[in-house]
Amino acid sequence: MTTTLTAGPPEFASSTVRGACPHDCPDTCALITTVEAGVATRVQGNPDHPQTGGVLCAKVSKYTERTYHRERILTPLKRHGAKGSGQFVPVGWDEALADIATRLAAIAQHAAEAILPYSYAGTMGMVQGESMDRRFFHKLGASQLDRTICASAGAEALVHTLGGKVGMKVEFFAESQLILIWGSNSIASNLHFWRYAQQAKRNGARLVCIDPRKSETADKCHEHIALRPGTDAALALALMHELIAHDWLDHDYIARHTLGWEPLRQRALQWPPERAAQVCGVPVEQIRQLARDYGTTQPAAIRLNYGMQRVRGGGNAVRAVACLPALTGAWRHRAGGVLLSSSGQFPAQRAVLQRPDLMPARTPRTINMSTIGDDLLREASPAFGPKVEAIVVYNSNPVAVAPHSGKVVQGLAREDLFTVVLEHFRTDTADWADYILPATTQLEHWDVHLSYGHTDVLLNRPAIPPVGQARSNAQIFRDLAARMGFSDPCFSDSDEALCRQAFGDAVDFALLESQGFATLAVPDAPFAEGRFPSPSGKCEFFSARLAAQGLDGLPDHLPNHELAGTNARYPLAMISPPARNFLNSTFVNVQSLRDIEGRPVLEIHPDDAEARGIANDAVVRVFNDRGSYLCHATVSRRARPGVVHGLGIWWRKLGLNGTNVNELTSQALTDLGRAPTFYDCLVEVEVCNTPVATGITA
């Protein structure tokens, strides 16, 4: 393949341009975009990148459909009608930027903290996601955002156990003899890891899927352990119990490379398999056999994902699982250990990109993005600070993705709230904006990416000029900074310059330019001799830092906030795993992908359906005290009895009654990391016999 690399996007010749997938997925694929006469005609995986291997998921392989979508926003839009009506008129950039800057400056004059940025991983790029935007809001003195909505419980758990978001190298799962796929539907959400798992399986490895749902991944594993939502820590402690009882332990590794073994041992001995079987709702022999397999097989590896930490005790659960490899000495092998996130291994220069030194002397308050529904409705108070008067949303769609979305809508409906949204499309959130600013897609801008599933840095070069009047996120905040009179030299840095600053001299930028990626020099078995990035240099079974916060220094099982069997009105536990062809709320408006998904569904076990008179394909009402959601029932043994699955995340406007599954989820937070508890949710389900309006084709 001949690749034409130019300083700017090619406009006439047929060429191919290297890039990177921007989406919230551990695979962070390397892309090749084919461009003909200035138009992107094809996006495919880069065959020269070992982690991508030329293969893309069905979603990103259709990226040109998204870039050239007929509903793409191509000019700034100003609200012209009631809030939420979706009525806008096109305006010029000068008018939009001048008005936005004037409004923000007026608010900042009396209370800069009344301005709130709201962003997450709509792009994972370090430039378009966390550079010029942070500089702008730091200089403004706006409230800071606690970005917790996806991964912070598990991330904090890793920090307090291994010392950081670190783990084994994903490619060595191919050499493992036992792989526990824990809380992950890898076929749908981690496709390139699944390639390594399949290679291990062909070489004789045993694959075990631990997940409340019988997912597509569970179908392909040797065994599925369908535990109740929120009981993962109990299962992990029972495994520890059996490792101790049968002496399937690496005493030398424990003595040299761990901290807090004796108190962890005492806790684990309180969790015999019989106790865990009652809590988890799985057969006791299944727990014993899993412990036997894990304790007697080397190398053994665990692939965690973030589903398991979206409950009250999610942080403790990740801590408990992350302790297991040190007990058996699995870290001695390059094909042993655990991987949840590799992002802590990257030498990113975030302070250089984000410039926190631009903030005022008194650090502004921090607002948790997971409680945005309540926080937009709060009045000013000494505890909270000023009322939120302006919100700038980018790389996120909070009306669709934040918990208790009815509250989010109430907040955005406030007439006194000024809302700016940077977007590609008229999402559920964009409908509530005062201004929508057209942002570029990945094919139209510079960016640089790390990964949380492998250890390669990727460079994204623009393949085509911006479509319409779209501008990159970084350019929009550069323009706003100029309108606000911010004269610091850092506000003149170009997007390409920001790419170069992201890693400085720690990554060879010339190599990124020449091949599109650079692999970090990470040891094959990074913790074979300990040397964890924790304060002690050891795997910390007991965390003194947690104890200093008044928390339990040891991992433990914490029951869900909404524990099944405790509320007669809402007897069913609901989890909301992603639909296979969407990624959070991205791609929902790509027609070819929505055609595959069909419509919003709730998976329900035949026993639970029969008890409620629910037939397959019936329209059902799923409800609790927070709200109700209409969708179609799929009667299926993918659900275990007592648990239903609201597959997400559909845009509300495309649902049966203008809501989605997050109408039902709560703003209660996790034990660690201040994260949402999407999978800690009780509901009831009933047949809906009333006519419904629908935004989709059945």
ABEGO torsion letter per residue (X at the ends): XBBBBBABBBAABBBBBBBBBABBBAAGBBBBBBBBGGBBABBBBBAABAAAGGBBBAAAAAAAAAAABAABBABBBBBBEBBGAGBBBBBBAAAAAAAAAAAAAAAAAABAAABBBBBBAABABAAAAABAAAAAAAAAGBBBBBBAAAAAAAAAAAAAAAGEBBEBBAAAAAABABBBBBGBBAAAABAAAAAAAAAAAAAGBBBBBBBABBBAAAAABABBBBBBBGAAAAAAAAAAAAAAAAGBBBAAAAAAABBGAAAAAAAAAABBAAAAAAAAGBBAAAAAAAAAAAAABOBBBBBBBAAAAABAAAAAAAAAAAAAAAAAGAAABAABEBBABAAAABBBBAAAAAGAAABBABBBBBBBAAAAAAAAABBBBAAAEBBBABBBBBGBBAAAABBGAAAAAAAAABAABBBBBBBABBBAAAAABABBBBBBBAAABBBBBBBAABABBBBBBBABBBBEABBBAAAAAAAAAAAAGBABAAAABBAAAAAAAAAEAABBAAAAAAAGBBBBBBBABAAAAEGBABAAGBBBABBAAAAAAGBBABBBBBBBABBBGABAABABBBBBBBBAABBEABGAABAAAAAAAGBBBBBBBAAAAAAAGBBBGBBBBBBBAAEBBBBBBBBBAABBBGBBBBBOBBBAAABAAGBBAAAABBABBBABGGBBBAABBBBBBBBBABBBBBABBX
